[in-house]
């Protein structure tokens, strides 16, 4: 019997085979240079039928397939001419290797029946066995249903689950017939002392039914429950804060807010529960006039984008003076994983108090500026707290223009250079820095202008000291006018 083999790009080769034999391959220098149609069927099961370099499949590639039926077949190189039998096959299926010039010819023989069909059936059966063993040892339940929802196959994990639950259908799912793939979450077990088991079922559409895989997601469900409890705990904690809180996740969606945010912004809980993103959130604030009205909307949106970027990177802080007269302090704080939190605080009372205090300071300053006497006040630590206009004129200095605070030592040294020599400056320094009970005193000192000054040192509240310089002649004139 003469067999004629042909492979694309490879010259036809004529082989003489024994009866009932089917030629498979011709190897030369360890490469398959020719194959019959049955051989090509085996080669097609390889990842690279023509070899990784395209020069033909190697012997080890082909042996990896054939060894499923012929386990004694060497994997490194073709064996010496001879026969290799397939154990467990009662048809006498065997491979015969013969020399063919400079190459090796591989053929399959059977004592009875079509050798090629028998080999194909044995390979298919072995592949099914391997696949079944693989999926049967899978730790997750897997099963198949036909279009009538009858279970036609199940692996060991699914059968074990059926025994545990006492049901031949632990999962009640009904995939959408129009879908090719569908994911469903299912629960097994009562809501009793034992926690229920959760599975994510991934269903794949087949030609005549569905294939299902159930993955345990108990850890995921527990993590989600812990996250919900944590968020609830945070919500309860923040619900008592007077500061409005808005936390946005990495996608810029609002994930947490407290009641104070509704109170301060006038936004309803329903609006915030819709999880607006950062831009929409600030748009809502602008519509409510809870943030300064921009002169130009386009530039405001660009500024807002920079604001959000700053809050994400290094933090953001600003004070908003609203048309209603309220003043809000807004802080943006970055959080791990791209989240950002905004805190809105009503500081209207604080601002009013600061303004009132500033007005009182300005009023007090204007009062002492009206004095003819030069006045300086030193703290208990010996630092110049403030002085009046007459002081700045007398000593030709303005401490407010210097960055550093003037100490009593520096001040008395300056006074000393502007006056005639006098021992009172050392006494004055010690008096200002003295602790405990003190009694006021005064002394005369001559100014370089020729005027005689009366220096009066008096202790005041908090350990501070008031130092006053009066012109002796001007004081006498005032006394004469009063007389």
C-alpha positions in Angstrom: 0.0 0.0 0.0 1.4 3.4 -1.0 0.6 6.6 1.1 1.1 10.1 -0.3 1.6 12.9 2.4 1.5 16.6 1.6 2.1 19.6 3.9 2.0 23.3 3.0 5.4 24.4 1.9 6.9 20.9 2.2 7.5 18.6 -0.8 5.4 15.5 -1.0 7.0 12.3 0.3 6.1 8.8 -0.7 6.1 6.2 2.1 5.5 2.4 2.2 3.4 1.4 5.4 2.5 -1.9 6.7 -1.2 -3.0 6.6 -3.5 -1.3 9.0 -0.9 1.3 9.7 -1.5 5.1 9.4 1.6 7.3 8.8 1.8 10.4 11.1 5.1 12.2 10.9 8.5 12.4 9.2 11.3 13.8 11.4 14.6 14.9 10.1 17.3 16.4 12.4 14.8 16.5 15.3 12.2 18.5 13.3 8.9 17.4 11.8 9.3 18.1 8.1 6.2 16.3 6.9 2.9 15.1 8.4 -0.3 13.3 7.2 -3.8 14.6 7.8 -3.9 12.6 11.1 -0.5 14.0 12.0 -1.7 17.6 11.3 -4.6 17.0 13.7 -2.1 16.3 16.4 0.1 19.2 15.5 -2.9 21.6 15.6 -3.1 20.8 19.4 0.3 22.5 19.8 0.6 26.1 20.7 3.0 26.5 17.7 2.3 23.7 15.1 5.3 24.8 13.0 7.6 25.2 16.1 8.5 28.4 17.9 10.8 29.5 15.1 8.6 28.2 12.2 11.1 25.6 11.2 8.9 22.7 12.2 7.7 21.2 15.5 10.3 19.5 17.6 10.2 15.9 18.7 9.6 17.1 22.3 6.6 19.1 21.2 5.0 16.1 19.5 6.0 13.7 22.2 4.2 15.9 24.8 0.9 15.1 23.0 1.5 11.5 22.1 2.8 10.6 25.6 -0.7 11.0 26.9 -1.5 7.7 25.2 2.1 6.3 24.9 3.6 7.2 28.3 6.8 5.2 27.5 7.6 7.5 24.6 10.9 9.4 25.2 10.6 13.1 25.3 14.0 14.3 24.3 14.6 12.5 20.9 13.0 9.8 18.7 13.6 6.4 20.0 15.6 3.8 18.0 13.5 2.0 15.4 10.9 -0.1 17.2 7.4 -0.1 18.5 5.8 1.7 21.5 2.5 0.3 22.8 -0.3 2.1 24.4 -1.2 0.5 27.7 -4.8 0.0 28.6 -5.9 -0.1 25.0 -7.2 -3.5 23.9 -7.0 -2.9 20.2 -3.2 -3.2 20.1 -2.7 0.5 19.4 1.0 1.2 19.0 3.5 3.6 17.5 6.2 2.2 15.1 9.3 4.2 14.5 11.3 3.2 11.4 14.3 4.8 9.7 13.6 6.6 6.4 16.8 7.6 4.8 18.2 10.5 6.9 15.0 10.8 8.8 12.6 8.9 11.1 9.1 7.8 10.1 6.4 7.6 12.8 3.2 5.6 12.2 0.4 4.3 14.3 -0.9 0.7 14.1 -3.8 -1.2 15.5 -4.6 -4.9 15.6 -8.2 -4.1 14.8 -10.1 -1.1 13.6 -9.0 2.3 12.2 -5.7 3.1 13.8 -6.1 6.9 13.2 -9.6 6.9 14.6 -8.5 4.9 17.6 -5.6 7.2 18.3 -7.8 10.3 18.0 -10.3 8.7 20.4 -7.6 7.8 22.9 -6.1 11.3 22.8 -9.6 12.9 23.2 -10.4 10.5 26.1 -7.2 11.4 27.8 -7.7 15.1 27.3 -11.2 14.8 28.8 -9.7 12.9 31.8 -7.2 15.6 32.4 -9.7 18.4 32.1 -12.2 16.5 34.3 -9.5 15.9 36.9 -8.5 19.6 36.8 -12.0 21.0 37.3 -13.1 18.2 39.7 -10.2 19.2 42.0 -11.1 22.9 41.7 -11.9 24.3 45.2 -14.9 26.3 43.9 -18.2 24.7 42.9 -18.8 24.5 39.1 -21.7 23.0 37.2 -23.5 23.1 33.9 -27.2 23.4 33.0 -29.1 22.9 29.9 -31.7 25.3 28.5 -34.4 23.6 30.6 -32.3 24.5 33.7 -31.5 20.8 34.4 -28.1 20.2 35.9 -26.2 18.0 33.4 -22.8 18.1 35.1 -21.2 19.2 38.4 -17.7 19.0 39.9 -16.9 17.5 43.3 -17.0 20.9 45.1 -20.6 21.4 43.9 -21.6 17.9 44.9 -20.1 18.4 48.4 -22.0 21.7 48.7 -25.2 19.8 47.8 -24.6 17.3 50.6 -23.9 20.1 53.1 -27.1 22.0 52.2 -29.3 19.0 51.7 -30.3 20.4 48.3 -29.6 19.3 44.8 -29.8 23.0 43.7 -28.0 25.2 46.3 -28.1 28.3 44.2 -31.3 29.7 42.8 -30.2 31.8 39.9 -31.8 32.6 36.6 -29.4 34.2 34.1 -30.6 36.6 31.4 -31.0 34.5 28.3 -29.8 37.4 26.2 -26.5 37.8 28.1 -23.3 36.0 27.2 -21.9 36.4 30.7 -23.6 37.3 33.9 -22.4 37.8 37.5 -24.8 37.1 40.4 -24.3 37.3 44.2 -25.9 34.5 46.2 -26.2 33.6 49.9 -26.4 30.1 51.4 -27.3 29.5 55.0 -29.9 30.9 57.4 -29.5 34.2 59.3 -28.9 32.4 62.6 -25.9 32.0 64.9 -23.8 30.9 62.0 -22.9 33.5 59.5 -24.3 32.8 56.0 -21.9 31.9 53.2 -21.7 34.2 50.2 -20.8 33.4 46.7 -20.3 35.3 43.5 -21.6 33.2 40.6 -20.2 33.8 37.2 -22.3 32.3 34.4 -21.2 31.7 30.8 -23.6 31.1 27.9 -23.1 27.8 26.1 -24.7 26.6 22.9 -27.3 24.6 24.8 -27.3 26.0 28.3 -25.1 27.6 30.9 -21.8 27.0 32.7 -21.6 28.3 36.2 -18.7 29.0 38.6 -19.3 29.9 42.2 -16.5 31.8 43.9 -16.6 32.3 47.7 -16.6 36.0 48.7 -17.1 35.6 52.4 -14.0 37.8 53.0 -15.2 40.4 50.6 -18.7 40.5 52.3 -17.1 40.8 55.7 -14.8 43.6 54.5 -17.8 45.4 53.1 -19.7 45.0 56.3 -16.7 46.3 58.3 -16.4 49.3 56.0 -20.1 50.1 56.4 -19.8 49.8 60.2 -16.7 52.0 60.1 -18.5 54.6 58.0 -21.5 54.5 60.3 -19.2 55.0 63.3 -17.6 57.9 61.6 -21.0 59.4 60.7 -22.1 59.1 64.4 -18.9 60.6 65.6 -19.0 63.5 63.1 -22.7 64.1 63.6 -22.1 66.0 66.8 -19.4 68.3 65.3 -20.4 71.9 64.6 -18.0 71.8 61.6 -19.4 70.7 58.3 -17.5 67.7 56.9 -17.5 66.4 53.3 -15.3 63.5 52.3 -14.8 62.7 48.6 -13.2 59.4 47.4 -10.6 59.0 44.7 -13.2 59.3 42.0 -14.2 62.7 43.5 -17.6 61.3 44.6 -19.1 62.4 48.0 -19.0 59.4 50.3 -19.5 60.9 53.7 -21.0 64.0 55.2 -22.4 65.1 58.5 -25.6 67.0 59.6 -23.5 70.2 60.2 -22.8 70.3 56.5 -26.5 70.6 55.7 -27.0 73.2 58.4 -24.1 75.4 57.2 -24.7 75.1 53.4 -28.5 74.8 53.3 -28.1 71.7 51.1 -30.6 68.9 51.7 -29.6 65.4 52.8 -31.2 64.1 49.6 -29.0 66.3 47.4 -25.9 65.1 49.2 -27.1 61.5 49.3 -27.0 61.5 45.5 -23.2 61.6 45.9 -22.3 64.7 43.8 -18.8 65.0 42.6 -16.5 67.8 43.7 -17.3 70.2 40.9 -21.1 69.6 41.3 -20.8 70.1 45.1 -19.2 73.5 44.7 -21.7 74.4 42.0 -24.4 73.7 44.5 -22.7 75.9 47.0 -22.4 78.7 44.5 -26.1 78.5 43.7 -26.9 78.7 47.4 -24.5 81.7 47.7 -22.5 79.7 50.2 -19.3 80.7 48.5 -18.2 84.1 47.1 -19.9 84.8 43.8 -17.3 84.7 41.0 -17.0 87.6 38.6 -16.3 85.3 35.7 -17.7 81.8 35.7 -15.1 80.3 33.3 -12.2 81.6 35.3 -13.9 80.5 38.5 -14.2 76.9 37.2 -10.5 77.0 36.4 -9.7 78.4 39.9 -11.9 75.6 41.4 -10.0 73.0 39.5 -6.8 74.4 41.0 -8.4 74.5 44.4 -9.3 70.8 44.2 -5.8 70.0 43.0 -4.2 71.9 45.9 -6.5 70.2 48.4 -5.4 66.8 46.9 -1.7 67.6 47.0 -0.8 69.9 49.9 -4.1 71.1 51.4 -6.2 74.1 50.9 -7.4 76.8 53.3 -9.4 79.9 52.7 -11.9 82.3 54.3 -15.2 83.0 52.6 -17.1 86.2 53.3 -20.6 85.5 52.2 -23.3 88.0 51.0 -25.4 87.1 54.1 -22.7 88.5 56.4 -21.5 85.1 57.5 -17.9 84.1 57.4 -16.8 80.5 56.7 -13.4 79.0 57.0 -12.9 76.2 54.4 -10.1 73.7 54.7 -9.2 70.9 52.3 -7.1 68.0 53.5 -5.6 65.3 51.3 -6.1 61.7 52.4 -4.4 58.5 51.3 -5.4 56.9 47.9 -6.5 60.2 46.4 -9.4 61.0 48.7 -9.9 64.5 50.0 -11.9 66.0 52.9 -13.3 69.5 53.1 -14.2 71.1 56.4 -16.5 74.1 56.5 -16.6 76.1 59.8 -18.7 79.1 60.7 -16.3 81.7 62.1 -18.6 84.6 62.0 -18.5 85.1 65.8 -14.7 84.7 65.8 -14.4 87.3 63.0 -16.8 89.7 64.8 -14.8 89.3 68.0 -11.6 89.9 66.2 -12.9 93.0 64.5 -14.3 94.3 67.8 -11.0 93.7 69.5 -9.2 95.4 66.6 -11.5 98.4 66.9 -10.8 98.5 70.7 -7.1 98.4 70.1 -7.3 101.1 67.5 -9.4 103.2 69.9 -6.9 102.6 72.7 -4.1 103.5 70.4 -5.8 106.7 69.4 -6.4 107.6 73.0 -2.7 107.2 74.1 -1.7 109.0 70.9 -3.6 112.0 72.1 -1.4 112.2 75.2 1.3 114.9 75.3 3.5 112.6 77.3 5.6 110.0 75.6 4.3 106.6 76.7 5.8 103.1 76.4 4.5 99.8 77.8 6.8 96.9 78.4 5.6 93.3 79.1 6.7 91.3 82.1 9.4 89.7 79.9 10.8 93.1 79.2 9.6 93.5 75.6 8.1 96.7 74.2 4.4 96.1 73.7 3.3 99.4 72.2 4.0 103.1 72.4 2.3 106.4 71.3 2.9 109.1 68.8 4.6 111.4 71.3 7.1 108.6 72.1 8.0 108.2 68.5 8.5 112.0 68.1 10.6 112.3 71.3 12.9 109.5 70.6 12.8 109.7 66.8 12.1 106.0 66.4 9.2 103.8 65.3 9.4 100.3 66.8 6.4 99.2 64.6 8.6 99.4 61.5 11.1 96.8 62.8 10.7 93.1 62.3 12.1 92.2 65.7 10.5 93.2 69.0 12.4 95.9 70.9 13.5 94.9 74.4 13.9 97.2 77.4 17.7 96.9 77.1 17.7 98.1 73.5 15.1 100.9 74.3 17.1 102.2 77.4 20.3 102.2 75.4 18.7 104.3 72.8 17.3 106.7 75.4 20.7 106.8 77.0 22.3 108.1 73.8 19.7 110.8 73.5 20.1 112.1 77.1 22.7 113.3 79.5 24.5 110.7 81.6 22.2 109.4 84.3 22.1 106.3 86.6 18.4 105.8 86.2 18.6 103.6 83.0 20.0 100.6 84.9 17.4 101.0 87.6 14.7 101.2 85.0 15.9 98.0 83.3 15.9 96.1 86.6 12.4 97.6 87.5 10.9 96.4 84.3 12.2 92.8 84.7 11.5 92.6 88.4 9.0 90.1 89.7 6.7 90.5 92.7 5.4 93.7 94.4 6.7 96.9 92.9 6.2 100.6 93.7 6.3 103.3 91.0 8.9 105.9 91.0 10.1 108.9 88.9 13.3 110.7 88.2 14.5 113.6 86.1 16.8 113.3 83.1 18.2 115.8 80.7 17.4 115.5 77.0 20.0 116.5 74.4 17.6 119.2 73.2 18.1 120.9 76.5 14.7 120.0 77.9 14.3 118.3 81.3 12.2 115.2 81.2 10.5 113.5 84.1 10.7 109.7 83.7 7.9 107.9 85.5 7.9 104.1 85.8 4.6 102.5 87.1 3.7 98.8 87.4 0.5 97.8 85.7 -1.6 94.6 85.2 0.0 91.3 84.4 3.5 92.3 85.5 3.8 94.9 82.7 5.4 98.3 83.2 4.3 101.7 81.9 7.1 104.2 81.3 6.1 107.8 80.7 8.3 110.8 79.8 6.9 114.3 80.6 8.5 117.7 79.8 9.1 119.4 83.1 8.6 122.9 81.6 5.4 121.9 79.9 4.1 120.3 83.1 4.8 123.5 85.0 2.9 125.5 82.4 -0.1 123.2 82.7 -0.1 123.6 86.4 0.2 127.4 86.1 -2.8 127.5 83.7 -4.9 125.3 86.1 -4.0 127.7 89.0 
